[in-house]
Amino acid sequence: MQIPSCPRCSVAMEQGFMMDHSHRSFGNPGQWISGEPERSIWFGTKTGDRRRLTVVAFRCPRCGHLEMFAPEATS
């Protein structure tokens, strides 16, 4: 994935990720899950077999602005 420029400062952003601290996924990168959230009695939100993509985050070193993307997985 190409490194984006900050839309506010026009400087190259630095790549990182959002950490998922939920009960079952402690310490994993965050994920984008397709569809509307659907409440589950047992687990908070149903996810089932929905499409999932890892979230990639970029931060501007000058102003702190964040941009997040969920690019298609590459093999």
C-alpha positions in Angstrom: 0.0 0.0 0.0 1.3 3.4 -0.9 2.0 5.8 2.0 -0.6 8.6 1.9 0.2 12.3 2.5 -1.7 14.1 5.2 -4.7 16.0 3.8 -4.0 18.8 6.3 -0.2 19.2 6.2 0.8 17.5 2.9 3.6 15.5 4.6 4.1 11.8 4.4 2.2 9.9 7.1 3.6 7.0 9.2 2.0 3.6 9.0 0.7 1.8 12.1 -2.4 -0.1 13.3 -5.2 0.0 15.7 -4.9 -2.6 18.5 -8.0 -4.7 19.3 -8.3 -5.2 23.1 -11.6 -7.1 23.1 -11.9 -10.2 25.2 -11.4 -12.8 22.5 -9.0 -10.8 20.3 -6.6 -9.2 22.9 -3.5 -7.9 21.1 -4.6 -8.4 17.5 -4.8 -5.7 14.8 -8.3 -4.3 14.4 -10.6 -5.5 11.6 -13.2 -4.0 9.3 -16.3 -6.3 9.2 -18.9 -5.9 6.4 -22.5 -5.0 7.1 -24.4 -3.4 9.9 -23.6 -4.3 13.5 -26.1 -6.9 14.8 -26.4 -7.4 18.6 -25.6 -10.9 20.1 -26.7 -12.0 23.5 -23.4 -13.9 24.2 -20.7 -11.9 22.4 -21.8 -8.3 22.0 -21.9 -8.2 18.2 -22.6 -11.0 15.8 -20.0 -11.4 13.1 -20.5 -14.9 11.7 -19.0 -15.5 8.3 -18.9 -11.8 7.3 -16.1 -10.4 5.2 -13.2 -9.2 7.3 -10.2 -7.1 6.4 -7.3 -5.9 8.7 -7.4 -2.1 9.3 -4.2 -0.2 8.5 -3.8 3.2 10.1 -1.6 6.1 9.1 -0.7 9.1 11.4 0.6 12.5 10.4 3.8 13.1 12.4 3.1 16.9 12.3 -0.5 17.3 13.3 -1.5 13.8 14.5 -4.3 13.4 12.0 -5.3 9.7 11.5 -6.4 8.0 8.3 -7.6 4.3 8.3 -7.9 1.9 5.4 -9.0 -1.7 5.0 -7.1 -2.8 1.9 -7.8 -6.1 0.2 -5.6 -8.9 1.6 -2.7 -9.7 -0.7 -1.1 -13.1 -1.0 
